Amino acid sequence: MTLFLQVVGVLVGVGASAVTFRIPQSGIIWAGLTGLIGWEVYTAFAIFGFQPIACTLLGAFTIAITSELLARSLKMPSTVFVAPGILPLVPGMRTYDAMLALVTENHELATLNSLQALLAAGGIAVGLLMGSAVAKAWIHPYHPHKLKPRPEDNAGQRAKQNTLLEKKRKRRGPKAHHHAATALPSSECSTVGQASSLASASATPTATAQGGNTTQSGATHVDTPQINTPQTGANQANTTQSDATHVDTPQVDTTQTGTNQTNTTQVDDSAIVAPDQDSAHSDNTTAPPKRTPYKRRDQHAELTTASTQNSPRATRRTNRRRTRPR
Amino acid sequence: MSTVLMSSGAETERVEETVCRVGEALKIKVESNATPTGITVAVGTKRPVTRLTRVKYRTIDHSKLTEVNNISRRLVAREISLSTATELVKELLRKPPLYSPTTIYIAQALCCAGFAIILGGGISELAPAFLVGLLARWSDVKCCKLPPFLSVFINAFVVTSFAAVCHAIMPSMDVKATIIAGIVPLLPGLTLCNAISDLMAGQLIAGMARTTDSILVAAALAAGAAVGMSMGTLLL
């Protein structure tokens, strides 16, 4: 009877404190169960004759592991379950005794009790740490086979399909970049074809370098009616890219997709040199004050369009990676 | 988005990781530095655009935490675009709180009742603990304009003195269990948890700040309880 009452007490107490933490409705029961498991571990080890601090540590350890597992299966942060779950383990009795002893000026007892309460609190902290560390290290962040697959979750299958697709695409060669080639004059088509094949051959073009270079070149060539001749190198790939903002201008932006750091520096040099040539052609004033606003705008354009531009490739790349619920 | 995370009680590590993952998904180089009071995010490599956001309110709201987490995960998985995600976050900010104030009152009262049972109380402690919980929530709501330490102090004082009054009315009651049950929900357990996990994740500034915060709150709680208890012993 007492046990039943205690179980009900833990469930109700932890569940209700979960509500005060504003945990979503679907998580309340699970939070209560987490607290119950931790409390039962605590009492079980206490019955075996463990020290209270050790019991607290083990209970917190169990709570941490349980909540990490729940976080993975329910796709919620693990804090949602940990925060209410550890409340039954809080050394309230000891703290109360310490306070009472302080009030009645029994300082020896107060020191003893507060030290024990502090150690128990430390036990909770260490247990939580150990539990989450173990869970993060040894439990795989994602089990496609063990979990029931939801329609948005079967990343494993999609990854398999995507590898097949990529093999197909490699066989097809430069066709994937056909839309880029159409924007160019015919004399440059060959270089673009070569470049795109290079780009598809290189496994992961650094996305950041690509983004940075797009903005650089876009900033320098906004007003100029000049065609930048693409530089063809061994490990250098030039593809054209026409943004929505540059449709009217007859210029051609050069964007570079490469893996080397040297590539980026080369293009940056050309981008810096370019404004001087422009000022010779058209009566532009100094380039640097003009560059910043355009660059800002372009960067924002990049922010908004990056998710829609070349999305299939990027989707594959992100899907192949394991997604870990946080 | 990260402001929502931080102001609804997330760890610093989670905020930074979210920012980095979203940046990765959008293929931008993003650097972020988050502390409990502000978040700095730099976007871009050569000429970064830097934004600083100040976090004014820090409450505990796990539903918002979960929602933002879901949004960022969907964004990273490319199920939604950036504009949709921004819309979702704005909608989340406009949404009314998940639980009504009455629900939270009752929840805290039930929480106290439950803990009273765990801490060795019987049926006779249920009603006082329930009332203590209601009272604690009421004083918490009344004191929300005050600085947090003072409000916690008053809270603990109210709880302990009310338990002492209950004991005076009903001498068979276990005061100990009632007082502890009233105080346990006020403890800064979540802050301390976040502090420890921040420290272990290498977020030294945030971890130390949160540790100090939770220690101060605990000290205020203990002081309030001590004052209430000494008054209670005088009363008895």
Interface residues (C-beta under 8 A of the other chain):
Chain A: L5 Q6 V8 G9 V10 L11 V12 G13 V14 G15 A16 S17 V19 T20 F21 R22 I23 P24 Q25 G27 W39 K75 M76 P77 T79 V80 V82 A83 I86 L87 P88 V90 G92 M93 T95 Y96 M99 L100 L102 V103 T104 A121 A125 L128 L129 S132 A133 E152 A155 A207 T208 A209 Q210 G211 G212 T215 Q216 D268 T292 K295 R296 Q299 E302 L303 T304 A306 S307 T308 S311 A314 T315 T318 N319 T323 P325 R326
Chain B: G9 A10 E11 R14 E17 T18 A25 L26 K27 I28 K29 V43 G44 T45 K46 R47 V49 I60 D61 H62 S63 K64 L65 T66 N69 N70 R73 V76 A77 R78 E79 S81 L82 S83 P97 L98 Y99 T103 I104 I106 A107 Q108 A109 L110 C111 C112 A113 G114 F115 A116 I117 I118 L119 G120 G122 K176 I179 I180 A181 I183 V184 P185 L187 G189 L190 L192 C193 N194 I196 S197 M200 A222 A225 A226 M229 S230 T233
